[in-house]
Structure formats: structure tokens, C-alpha cells
Amino acid sequence: MSNSSHEQLRHAILDLFHETLSRYPPPYAPGPEPAGDPPYRLGDYLIYQGYLSPRNLTSAINESLAHPTPTRKTSPLGVTLVNHYNIPGPVLAVTLLLQTMDRLEQTPSLPPHFLGEQLLREAALSPEQLAVVLEEQVEDYAHGQWRRLGDLIANHGWLDAETLSAAVHAVRHGDV
């Protein structure tokens, strides 16, 4: 990823973050800056931003571990936060984008961990598009249905099956 495209991605994610922050103001005072270097854990970002208290994070983690599904050993933490701790879906999505941005900045030579991260690196998907499908994924899960990110992207018609397959292959095999 070139510096120019990296800067464009950074600005797009930060613009989306500020837009989301103004639409969904945090209910708590901002927490302490997370310890160590980014990327941080999801809960650390949400506490730092003022969307979650440390006590609620601990409860949410315990709750997500206590509610396994037939196909998963635990419930995704983000789903628990949205469904039971009043974290708005757009806030969760943009926080995941911030985490991705930090991962790209701190460890640019490491291969992406997730399909969305790969598609952002390739500039195949915009941060706004990724945020939409992340929100949809959480909402679907809350209604008992888990849909893969690639399927959601394809349903919107943003990318074709060949592009998605190549990105999935890149993530699975560590291709940068």
C-alpha cells in the first residue's frame, strides 16, 4: 500500500469516525488511553472513546463467553456489546475500522487478519462500505443468522465473486 493510498484510507476512516461520533455521542467521559502500542483490543478503544465503562466491558466479555452457539464456542464480543450494552452498530463498525487502521500503521508488513482489512488495503472497498456490511453482519447475528462478510459485500453488488475469492485466498495464505 503506497503512502498516498494509506493516507487517503486514514483520512476516510477518521472522517467516518468523526461523523459517527457526532451522530452517536458517547455516554461516558473518555477513559484512559490504552496501555502499549496500537492496535488495541476492541474494548480498550470503546472505553477510551467513552462508549463503554470498564465494568461493562468485563460483564460483556463474560456474557459473550457464556453464550456459545452450535457453530461457535462464544458469541462475538461486538454482537454482545451492540445487543446488550447499547453500543450503536455504527460505533462498533467504525471502531473496528480504527483498529484496522492502527494495525495497518503499526504492522504494515504483516498480512491482513480479516477479509475487510484485505479489501481496504487493496482499495477494493471503501471504509463506508465495510462499515455498512459490518453493521449488517452484527444485526443478522442478533437475529440468529451469521452471514459471511463476502456474501454481504456480494449482495450489495460492490465486488464480484472472483475479486472476493482472491481476497479470501490472500488472507488465508498471508499474501500481501
Secondary structure, DSSP 8 states (H G I E B T S, - for coil): --HHHHHHHHHHHHHHHHHHHHHS--SS------SSSSS--HHHHHHHHTSS-HHHHHHHHHHHHH---SS-SS--HHHHHHHHS---HHHHHHHHHHHHHHHHHH-TTS--SSHHHHHHHTTSS-HHHHHHHHHHHHHHHHTT----HHHHHHHHTSS-HHHHHHHHHHHHHT--
